[in-house]
Amino acid sequence: MRVLHIVTGLASGGAERQLQLLLRHLPPHQQCEVLALTNPGTVAAALRADGFTVHHLDMRGNRDLGALPRLVRLVRTGRYDLVHTHLYRAQLYGRLAARLAGVRAVVSTEHSLHAGVIEGRPVTRSVKGLYLAAERLGTTTVAVSRQVAQTLHAWGVPPTRVELIPNGIDAARFRRPDGERATARHRLRAELGLPEGSWVIGGIGRLVPGKRFGVLLEALAALDPDARLVLIGEGPERAALDRRAAELGVRERLVLTGERDDVPELLTALDVLAAPSTEETFGLGVLEGLAAGLPVRHSACPALDELPPSAAPQARRIPSEPAAYATALRELRHLTDRTAGPLPHPPAVGHYDIVRVAADLGALYDRLARA
């Protein structure tokens, strides 16, 4: 089976990294290629290193209609059995191109959808109208959480056209022997400039307003001076976070790592993961923290909301407010033995293991291809 994944871009974002992870674990009889409409960034390079063909359409903007005939030709020439689109612009152009090229099975994954927000931007009447028109050109829309599925249903997408397949986590990458973990922790703390004996809070995600990392800066200012905050990710809010940290007098206690592809290793340097975002459609960073054996304090994680509390006992949901995080982190520090090893993997990590998730997606491909 030949499958083409069409994605808006391949910079290092959650949807792009999830695509990379899925491609590594889909069944071998499903031969996948990837096309980026624009911005073939770090994930494109990583996919090529993994041996995948990556095409670049060089689309010049949302209204570059001239890109559509090029996209149709590429899909038709590739003789793909199934097209799978990711992210809003790729969903619009990719579904239409696939239909014009004669592809019968067209799947789209909805990675980031709330009632009034899609991919961090407000949903206008025209945006919603285009989205629903494009959705009808597809065969199936994959929702990464029950919350996303419910939003799709509320928008009028029939339940029969929605398949719930969550994001996945490469649990194996987070497992390491105690000695190896201790060595990585010591090396990375030195690399990041974290003082010996400091208590380190971490956050994962793009530096954008929706992640609410400013809440953690405010909380940091209320904690003991040896507490440090490490934010793993890059984005347009970097300069604003820098300025706010300086205003709060905690700039020397903040570490901004930038974009990294060694997140499992970086997490060994942390003592706790904090996630104050209230706009998550899945909560991948929370799952990564749990897989790394960290206690987690979060404000939204649909992935955990769908499981019983016993699936992640080391995770606790708290309000996305500086005082709430300061209190929770202070309490957690008193309970934490910093010389102890990582916490055991909770059941939630196994539930969202990428091996299981990719098998479910592969089964969907086979079913649609036979239809």
Buried (B, 14 or more C-beta within 10 A) or exposed (E): BBBBBBBBBBBBBBBBBBBBBBBBBBEEEBBBBBBBBBBBBBBBEBBEEEEBEBBBBEBEEBEBEEBBEBBBEBBBEBEBBBBBBBBBBBBBBBBBBBBBBEBEBBBBBBBBBBEEBBBEEEBEEEBBEBBEEBBEBBBBBBBBBBBBBBBBBEBEBEEEBBBBBBBBBBBEBBBBEEEEBEEBBEEBBEEBEBEEEBBBBBBBBBBBBBBBBBBBBBBBBBBEEBBBBBBBBBBEBBEEBBEBBEEBEBBEBBBBBEBBBEBBBBBBBBBBBBBBBBBBBBBBBBBBBBBBBBBBBBBBBBBBEBBEEEBBBBBBBBEBBBEBBBBBBBEBBEEBEEEEEBBEBBBBBBBBBBEBBBBBBBEBBBEBBEE
